[in-house]
């Protein structure tokens, strides 16, 4: 039996590394970023009609109904939240785009390093032919 710390109850240690919380496979980041960009556009436009409630608010207030101010407040908050969601989605899309570009560059660099490091293993290399 093991405890949460990965140590056996008998004091002998053991256990393995914890499983990762999130695994992202190759090719998944770009679609996630694209989805975030689309959601940003939707959120940006969804809040606009809420700000166009002025005539309704005025009509409710003119009729002596107290719900006009509540509607005005709710409309402003809805628009603010839509703007915040849009901004955060644009940020996520940008970060994922940057991550995809960086990972591509790192991968290309690793391939170049690996090819350079294994150059001496190729047939025809005098050091290999001697073996």
C-alpha positions, 0 to 999 in steps of 0.5 A, a space after each residue: 500500500 502507498 500513501 498519497 506521497 508515493 511512499 510505502 507504508 512499510 517505509 521502503 519508498 516506491 511509487 511512480 511519478 504522478 500522472 500528468 493533469 493534462 496531456 495535449 497531443 500534437 495537432 490539438 493546440 492550433 484547433 483550440 486556439 482557433 476555437 478561442 478566436 472564434 469565441 472571442 468574435 462571438 462574445 464581442 458581438 453578443 454584448 452589443 445589443 445589450 447596450 442598445 436597450 436605452 429606449 426600452 429602459 427609458 420607456 420602463 422608467 417613463 411608465 413608472 416601473 422600477 425595472 428600467 434601472 435594473 435592466 440598464 444595470 444588467 445590460 451594462 454588466 452583460 456587455 462588460 462580461 462579453 467584452 472580458 470574455 472576448 479579451 480573454 479568448 483573444 489572449 488564449 488564442 494568441 498564446 496558443 499561436 505563439 506556443 505552436 510556433 515556438 514548439 515548431 521551432 524547438 522541434 526543428 532545432 532538436 531534429 537538426 541537433 540529432 542529425 548533427 549528433 548522429 552524423 558520425 554513425 553514417 556508413 562511409 565514416 572512417 571511424 565507423 568503417 574501422 569498427 
